[in-house]
Amino acid sequence: MIAFVHIDRPVPFISMAAQQIPDRIGIQNGKIAADHLAESAKGDAYEAQAKKTAEGMRKQYSGSMMSDPKIVARAISRAANTRRPKARYLIGFGAKPLVFLHTLLPARWFDWFMMHAS
């Protein structure tokens, strides 16, 4: 998972809140989102695509490529508390290699790669 964080102005209380994030909350929310997607598309024209997307989400959230919420929280805390935050923070599994690929490949190739990566 790639997380891009953009902060306009520092928020000092983020560092305290970030320490209280449960370890697996992102995984639980991802599974809930997948279930909701599949359920809400039943009987709809997009049901087949929604089922496929929901299965991909379940696979992603049950795999080992998910970033630890503590790492994401630490990056948000640093961005919020620094005097001059960066425009982008690359955190999570494969963020830097994907940005590198995005600079090398034409847009259509990169989009194809991202669509077929999971």
C-alpha positions, 0 to 999 in steps of 0.5 A: 500500500502506498500512502501519500500524505499532504499536510497544509499546516502543522497539527501538534496533537497528531503525535499523541493521537498517532501512538493510540492507533490499534495495529490492525485497524486498517485491515479491519476497515479494509475488510469491512469496505470490501464486504460493503462494496460487494453487498451494495452492488448486488443486482446492479450492472456493476455486480461482477466488477464489484465482486472482483474488486472486493476479492482483490481488496480482501486478498490485499488486506489479508496479505503481508504487504500492508504497511504497519499503521505505526510506520504510517502514523510516525510519518504523519506525525513527522509531517505534521510537526516539522517546520517545513513539511515535504510535498510528498512522503513515500511510505509503505511497501514498494512506494519508492520502486513504484514512483521510480517505475512511474517516472520510467514507463509511459503512462499507459504502460504504468496504468496497465501494470497497476491494473494487473499487479494484484 
